[in-house]
Amino acid sequence: MKHMAWIAIGAALLLGVGGAAAQSLGDVARSNRKGKLQQTSASSTHYFDNDNLPKNDHLSVVGQGSDANGQATGANSQAADQSNANPVPADAKPAKDTKAEQAERDRVNEEWQKKLDDQKAKIAALSHELELTQREYRLKAVAMYSDAGNRMRNSAQWDKEDRDYKQQIEDKQKAVDAAKQGLDDLMEQARKAGVPSKMRE
């Protein structure tokens, strides 16, 4: 009998502990939050959670609200109405500016194209003169050196002509080189001015 009594006492104790532990975790959390709220109640900050939110009062929402149809309400809607009342066509003036700017760019590009074409023509003319002088000099040299008697008879005259031809060739080569350098300079200036590369070729 004593053994059964001890079993009954143990069972009763276990049931008591189990009942105490049966308190839900939600209740424990609520009690903890209430304790924290009581500690911070002296401060000006008020914390809202699901337990202390007002259920009957209306909440004030900062910002732009909307009515049932989703239309903006308040001061923001008035500003929106004013902006919609006087719409400014965004593309009206810029379109004119763009056309004027494009016309100016075309004019500048044409001027650069003419400068480049003139410089290329100058190089072509100087190169042609250089080639003619070189060809004439070669023909004279062949004629002079092919006839030994003529070379002996006219050696002083040929020496002078030889010096003159060489000087002419040197001067014309310098002119061609200077014209090519001028074209390179114009190309660089045109690139900095924004002239398309296809117009600079």
Secondary structure, 3 states (H helix, E strand, C coil): CHHHHHHHHHHHHHHHHHHHHCCCHHHHHHHHHHHHHHHHCCCCCCCCCCCCCCCCCCCCCCCCCECCCCCECCHHHHHHHHHHHCCCCCCHHHHHHHHHHHHHHHHHHHHHHHHHHHHHHHHHHHHHHHHHHHHHHHHHHHHHHHCHHHHHHCHHHHHHHHHHHHHHHHHHHHHHHHHHHHHHHHHHHHHHCCCCHHHCC
